[in-house]
Each structure stands twice: as C-alpha cells, then as structure tokens.
Amino acid sequence: MGAGKTTIGKALAHEMGVDFFDLDWYIEDRFHKKIPVIFAEQGESAFRDIERKMLNEVGEFENVVISCGGGTPCFFDNIDFMNSHGEVVYLRAKPSVLKEHLLMGKSQRPLIQGKSPDELIQYIEESLEHRKPFYEKAKHCLDIEVIHTKEEISDYVHKIMDMVKG
C-alpha cells in the first residue's frame, strides 16, 4: 500500500501498449461497491475471499498489467498463483516512502483510516514485517523512492521493462 503500484502499473501498461487492471478497481466495478464499503459490510475475511476470486479471474487475461492490493499476495496461495501467471514485480519501499505516498494519496484506505502519522508509520512497519516473506517471493524486486515527477515514473517503468526482459 502506497508503493506506487497503480501509478507505475498504468504507466507501464501504456508504455507496453496493453490494458491495465487495478484489482481493487476491478472488484469495485464487479461488485458495484467501493472497497471500504465491502470491508464495512462483510469484513476483511470476506473481502480477501472476493479478492482471491477476482485475482484468479484477471490472472487469466493475456497481455495485461495488473496492480494488486498490498495484502493480495499474503492470503491463500495468491503469490504462487501470481508468479505462475506472470512476471511479478515487488515495488519495495522504505516505511518513510510509503507513508509519504499514502499521505499524498487521495483515496480512502480502510486499513489505515483514522490513524495518526505515528500510528501510520507503526502500522506500515508492522505490515511490512508480516508481509515481507510473501513479497520476497516475487520474481522481481525494484526499490522505490518517493515519486514526485512523471520522469521518475518513466524511469521506474523502463527499469521494470528491462527486468522482465532478461
């Protein structure tokens, strides 16, 4: 959460001339509800089940770039499914970078809603510690810094393209 998956993913898909799918947007479109509403109505467990099913659906699409939520790889066999169906890139960022991106972002994120900046950094650190074993199973890893410009996004896109080629 906050690494730039959607921002970089959209730019990558554009550069490659393929379709882009943000898994959260896909879920919202399919269920006609925002993710925070699904969380509130059904809880995280039910959301993760929906997320898994939708990941399996979009994972079968060809020639696409998919951005998944930060928790997606950590549930069920999702990371193994992802690796078996495509070139998975972990956008690795320090907690300070993630915090900066999250504070710059405009979208509501149910898992961080109402947290103070100190609580946010603590949550990020704890989440990364828990999620790290799953994230590190990705085929590729790219270190991300705070993104301020389109040129920086473009640089990351080209680094990813170089990574997945070779």
CYANA upper distance limits for C-alpha pairs under 8 A (distance plus 0.5 A):
  1 MET  CA     69 GLY  CA      7.15
  1 MET  CA     70 GLY  CA      5.29
  1 MET  CA     71 GLY  CA      8.47
  1 MET  CA     98 LEU  CA      7.61
  1 MET  CA    102 LEU  CA      8.11
  2 GLY  CA     98 LEU  CA      5.42
  2 GLY  CA     99 LYS  CA      7.69
  2 GLY  CA    101 HIS  CA      5.78
  2 GLY  CA    102 LEU  CA      5.67
  3 ALA  CA     91 LEU  CA      6.61
  3 ALA  CA     92 ARG  CA      7.54
  3 ALA  CA     93 ALA  CA      6.66
  3 ALA  CA     97 VAL  CA      8.09
  3 ALA  CA     98 LEU  CA      6.19
  3 ALA  CA    101 HIS  CA      7.54
  3 ALA  CA    144 ILE  CA      7.55
  4 GLY  CA      8 ILE  CA      6.28
  4 GLY  CA      9 GLY  CA      8.40
  4 GLY  CA     91 LEU  CA      8.07
  4 GLY  CA    101 HIS  CA      8.11
  4 GLY  CA    147 ILE  CA      8.46
  5 LYS  CA      9 GLY  CA      6.01
  5 LYS  CA     67 SER  CA      6.17
  5 LYS  CA     68 CYS  CA      8.02
  5 LYS  CA     91 LEU  CA      7.63
  6 THR  CA     10 LYS  CA      6.42
  6 THR  CA     22 ASP  CA      6.99
  6 THR  CA     67 SER  CA      6.21
  7 THR  CA     11 ALA  CA      6.99
  7 THR  CA    153 ILE  CA      8.17
  8 ILE  CA     12 LEU  CA      6.46
  8 ILE  CA    153 ILE  CA      6.53
  8 ILE  CA    156 TYR  CA      7.68
  8 ILE  CA    157 VAL  CA      6.94
  9 GLY  CA     13 ALA  CA      6.60
  9 GLY  CA     20 PHE  CA      7.52
  9 GLY  CA     65 VAL  CA      6.86
  9 GLY  CA     66 ILE  CA      7.42
  9 GLY  CA     67 SER  CA      6.61
  9 GLY  CA    157 VAL  CA      8.49
 10 LYS  CA     14 HIS  CA      6.67
 10 LYS  CA     20 PHE  CA      6.35
 10 LYS  CA     65 VAL  CA      8.19
 11 ALA  CA     15 GLU  CA      6.63
 11 ALA  CA    153 ILE  CA      7.81
 11 ALA  CA    154 SER  CA      7.74
 11 ALA  CA    157 VAL  CA      7.28
 12 LEU  CA     16 MET  CA      6.62
 12 LEU  CA     65 VAL  CA      7.88
 12 LEU  CA    157 VAL  CA      5.77
 12 LEU  CA    161 MET  CA      8.46
 13 ALA  CA     17 GLY  CA      6.38
 13 ALA  CA     18 VAL  CA      5.59
 13 ALA  CA     19 ASP  CA      6.42
 13 ALA  CA     20 PHE  CA      6.05
 13 ALA  CA     64 VAL  CA      7.46
 13 ALA  CA     65 VAL  CA      6.10
 14 HIS  CA     18 VAL  CA      6.87
 14 HIS  CA     19 ASP  CA      8.03
 14 HIS  CA     20 PHE  CA      8.38
 15 GLU  CA    157 VAL  CA      8.38
 18 VAL  CA     63 ASN  CA      6.48
 18 VAL  CA     64 VAL  CA      5.90
 18 VAL  CA     65 VAL  CA      7.60
 19 ASP  CA     63 ASN  CA      7.72
 19 ASP  CA     64 VAL  CA      5.45
 19 ASP  CA     65 VAL  CA      6.90
 20 PHE  CA     64 VAL  CA      6.25
 20 PHE  CA     65 VAL  CA      5.37
 20 PHE  CA     66 ILE  CA      6.41
 20 PHE  CA     67 SER  CA      8.38
 21 PHE  CA     25 TRP  CA      8.01
 21 PHE  CA     26 TYR  CA      7.26
 21 PHE  CA     58 VAL  CA      8.40
 21 PHE  CA     64 VAL  CA      7.77
 21 PHE  CA     65 VAL  CA      6.75
 21 PHE  CA     66 ILE  CA      5.25
 21 PHE  CA     67 SER  CA      6.79
 22 ASP  CA     26 TYR  CA      6.61
 22 ASP  CA     66 ILE  CA      6.20
 22 ASP  CA     67 SER  CA      5.17
 22 ASP  CA     68 CYS  CA      6.59
 23 LEU  CA     27 ILE  CA      6.66
 23 LEU  CA     51 GLU  CA      8.22
 23 LEU  CA     54 MET  CA      7.87
 23 LEU  CA     55 LEU  CA      7.40
 23 LEU  CA     58 VAL  CA      8.44
 23 LEU  CA     66 ILE  CA      7.26
 23 LEU  CA     67 SER  CA      6.46
 23 LEU  CA     68 CYS  CA      5.47
 23 LEU  CA     69 GLY  CA      7.33
 24 ASP  CA     28 GLU  CA      6.70
 24 ASP  CA     35 ILE  CA      7.46
 24 ASP  CA     51 GLU  CA      8.45
 24 ASP  CA     68 CYS  CA      7.36
 24 ASP  CA     69 GLY  CA      7.11
 25 TRP  CA     29 ASP  CA      6.57
 26 TYR  CA     30 ARG  CA      6.64
 26 TYR  CA     54 MET  CA      8.20
 27 ILE  CA     31 PHE  CA      6.48
 27 ILE  CA     35 ILE  CA      8.20
 27 ILE  CA     50 ILE  CA      8.29
 27 ILE  CA     51 GLU  CA      7.61
 27 ILE  CA     54 MET  CA      7.21
 28 GLU  CA     32 HIS  CA      5.87
 28 GLU  CA     33 LYS  CA      5.55
 28 GLU  CA     34 LYS  CA      5.68
 28 GLU  CA     35 ILE  CA      6.84
 29 ASP  CA     33 LYS  CA      7.67
 33 LYS  CA     37 VAL  CA      6.79
 33 LYS  CA     38 ILE  CA      7.09
 34 LYS  CA     38 ILE  CA      6.99
 35 ILE  CA     39 PHE  CA      6.66
 35 ILE  CA    110 PRO  CA      8.21
 36 PRO  CA     40 ALA  CA      6.57
 36 PRO  CA    108 GLN  CA      7.87
 36 PRO  CA    109 ARG  CA      7.45
 36 PRO  CA    110 PRO  CA      5.83
 37 VAL  CA     41 GLU  CA      6.46
 38 ILE  CA     42 GLN  CA      6.14
 38 ILE  CA     43 GLY  CA      7.53
 38 ILE  CA     47 PHE  CA      7.03
 39 PHE  CA     43 GLY  CA      5.03
 39 PHE  CA     44 GLU  CA      6.03
 39 PHE  CA     46 ALA  CA      8.42
 39 PHE  CA     47 PHE  CA      6.73
 39 PHE  CA    110 PRO  CA      7.79
 42 GLN  CA     46 ALA  CA      6.20
 42 GLN  CA     47 PHE  CA      7.31
 43 GLY  CA     47 PHE  CA      6.85
 44 GLU  CA     48 ARG  CA      6.54
 45 SER  CA     49 ASP  CA      6.94
 46 ALA  CA     50 ILE  CA      6.86
 47 PHE  CA     51 GLU  CA      6.50
 48 ARG  CA     52 ARG  CA      6.58
 48 ARG  CA     72 THR  CA      8.05
 48 ARG  CA     75 PHE  CA      7.71
 49 ASP  CA     53 LYS  CA      6.92
 50 ILE  CA     54 MET  CA      6.72
 51 GLU  CA     55 LEU  CA      6.49
 51 GLU  CA     72 THR  CA      7.69
 52 ARG  CA     56 ASN  CA      6.73
 52 ARG  CA     72 THR  CA      8.00
 52 ARG  CA     75 PHE  CA      8.44
 52 ARG  CA     76 PHE  CA      8.11
 52 ARG  CA     78 ASN  CA      7.31
 53 LYS  CA     57 GLU  CA      6.82
 54 MET  CA     58 VAL  CA      6.71
 55 LEU  CA     59 GLY  CA      6.18
 55 LEU  CA     78 ASN  CA      8.30
 56 ASN  CA     60 GLU  CA      7.13
 56 ASN  CA     81 PHE  CA      8.18
 57 GLU  CA     61 PHE  CA      7.95
 58 VAL  CA     66 ILE  CA      8.35
 59 GLY  CA     82 MET  CA      7.59
 59 GLY  CA     85 HIS  CA      6.82
 59 GLY  CA     86 GLY  CA      8.46
 60 GLU  CA     85 HIS  CA      7.88
 68 CYS  CA     72 THR  CA      6.70
 71 GLY  CA     75 PHE  CA      7.64
 71 GLY  CA    131 ARG  CA      8.08
 72 THR  CA     78 ASN  CA      7.13
 72 THR  CA     79 ILE  CA      8.24
 73 PRO  CA     77 ASP  CA      8.18
 73 PRO  CA     78 ASN  CA      5.56
 73 PRO  CA     79 ILE  CA      4.98
 73 PRO  CA     82 MET  CA      8.41
 73 PRO  CA    134 PHE  CA      6.67
 73 PRO  CA    135 TYR  CA      7.35
 74 CYS  CA     78 ASN  CA      7.38
 74 CYS  CA     79 ILE  CA      7.42
 74 CYS  CA    131 ARG  CA      6.77
 74 CYS  CA    134 PHE  CA      6.16
 74 CYS  CA    135 TYR  CA      8.29
 75 PHE  CA     79 ILE  CA      8.46
 77 ASP  CA     81 PHE  CA      6.73
 78 ASN  CA     82 MET  CA      6.55
 79 ILE  CA     83 ASN  CA      6.64
 79 ILE  CA    134 PHE  CA      7.26
 79 ILE  CA    135 TYR  CA      8.38
 79 ILE  CA    137 LYS  CA      7.66
 79 ILE  CA    138 ALA  CA      7.78
 80 ASP  CA     84 SER  CA      6.65
 81 PHE  CA     85 HIS  CA      6.76
 82 MET  CA     86 GLY  CA      6.61
 82 MET  CA     87 GLU  CA      8.37
 82 MET  CA     88 VAL  CA      7.11
 83 ASN  CA     87 GLU  CA      6.88
 83 ASN  CA     88 VAL  CA      6.35
 83 ASN  CA    138 ALA  CA      7.15
 83 ASN  CA    139 LYS  CA      7.25
 87 GLU  CA    139 LYS  CA      6.90
 87 GLU  CA    140 HIS  CA      7.99
 87 GLU  CA    164 VAL  CA      7.02
 88 VAL  CA    138 ALA  CA      5.79
 88 VAL  CA    139 LYS  CA      5.88
 88 VAL  CA    140 HIS  CA      6.66
 89 VAL  CA    138 ALA  CA      6.43
 89 VAL  CA    139 LYS  CA      6.81
 89 VAL  CA    140 HIS  CA      5.12
 89 VAL  CA    141 CYS  CA      5.94
 89 VAL  CA    142 LEU  CA      7.49
 89 VAL  CA    160 ILE  CA      8.14
 90 TYR  CA    135 TYR  CA      6.68
 90 TYR  CA    136 GLU  CA      7.82
 90 TYR  CA    138 ALA  CA      6.43
 90 TYR  CA    139 LYS  CA      8.42
 90 TYR  CA    140 HIS  CA      6.62
 90 TYR  CA    141 CYS  CA      5.14
 90 TYR  CA    142 LEU  CA      6.68
 91 LEU  CA    141 CYS  CA      6.57
 91 LEU  CA    142 LEU  CA      5.54
 91 LEU  CA    143 ASP  CA      6.44
 91 LEU  CA    144 ILE  CA      6.60
 92 ARG  CA    141 CYS  CA      7.10
 92 ARG  CA    142 LEU  CA      6.33
 92 ARG  CA    143 ASP  CA      5.21
 92 ARG  CA    144 ILE  CA      6.26
 93 ALA  CA     97 VAL  CA      6.48
 93 ALA  CA     98 LEU  CA      6.84
 93 ALA  CA    143 ASP  CA      6.32
 93 ALA  CA    144 ILE  CA      5.49
 93 ALA  CA    145 GLU  CA      6.89
 94 LYS  CA     98 LEU  CA      6.91
 94 LYS  CA    144 ILE  CA      8.43
 94 LYS  CA    145 GLU  CA      8.27
 95 PRO  CA     99 LYS  CA      6.55
 95 PRO  CA    121 ILE  CA      7.02
 95 PRO  CA    124 ILE  CA      6.48
 95 PRO  CA    125 GLU  CA      6.60
 96 SER  CA    100 GLU  CA      6.69
 96 SER  CA    121 ILE  CA      7.79
 97 VAL  CA    101 HIS  CA      6.75
 97 VAL  CA    144 ILE  CA      8.39
 97 VAL  CA    145 GLU  CA      6.54
 97 VAL  CA    146 VAL  CA      5.84
 98 LEU  CA    102 LEU  CA      6.55
 98 LEU  CA    124 ILE  CA      8.05
 98 LEU  CA    146 VAL  CA      8.35
 99 LYS  CA    103 LEU  CA      6.59
 99 LYS  CA    120 LEU  CA      7.56
 99 LYS  CA    121 ILE  CA      6.87
 99 LYS  CA    124 ILE  CA      8.03
100 GLU  CA    104 MET  CA      6.70
100 GLU  CA    146 VAL  CA      7.52
101 HIS  CA    105 GLY  CA      6.57
101 HIS  CA    146 VAL  CA      7.30
101 HIS  CA    147 ILE  CA      8.27
108 GLN  CA    113 GLN  CA      7.49
109 ARG  CA    113 GLN  CA      6.46
112 ILE  CA    120 LEU  CA      7.25
112 ILE  CA    123 TYR  CA      8.34
115 LYS  CA    119 GLU  CA      5.93
115 LYS  CA    120 LEU  CA      6.08
116 SER  CA    120 LEU  CA      6.41
117 PRO  CA    121 ILE  CA      6.80
118 ASP  CA    122 GLN  CA      6.80
119 GLU  CA    123 TYR  CA      6.52
120 LEU  CA    124 ILE  CA      6.61
121 ILE  CA    125 GLU  CA      6.64
122 GLN  CA    126 GLU  CA      6.66
123 TYR  CA    127 SER  CA      6.44
124 ILE  CA    128 LEU  CA      6.53
125 GLU  CA    129 GLU  CA      6.71
126 GLU  CA    130 HIS  CA      6.80
127 SER  CA    131 ARG  CA      6.41
128 LEU  CA    132 LYS  CA      5.98
131 ARG  CA    135 TYR  CA      6.67
132 LYS  CA    136 GLU  CA      6.42
133 PRO  CA    137 LYS  CA      7.28
134 PHE  CA    138 ALA  CA      8.10
136 GLU  CA    141 CYS  CA      8.21
140 HIS  CA    163 MET  CA      7.63
140 HIS  CA    164 VAL  CA      8.15
142 LEU  CA    160 ILE  CA      7.99
147 ILE  CA    152 GLU  CA      6.73
147 ILE  CA    153 ILE  CA      7.40
148 HIS  CA    152 GLU  CA      7.50
149 THR  CA    153 ILE  CA      7.13
150 LYS  CA    154 SER  CA      6.64
151 GLU  CA    155 ASP  CA      6.65
152 GLU  CA    156 TYR  CA      6.87
153 ILE  CA    157 VAL  CA      6.72
154 SER  CA    158 HIS  CA      6.77
155 ASP  CA    159 LYS  CA      6.75
156 TYR  CA    160 ILE  CA      6.70
157 VAL  CA    161 MET  CA      6.74
158 HIS  CA    162 ASP  CA      6.63
159 LYS  CA    163 MET  CA      6.64
160 ILE  CA    164 VAL  CA      6.72
161 MET  CA    165 LYS  CA      6.74
162 ASP  CA    166 GLY  CA      7.18
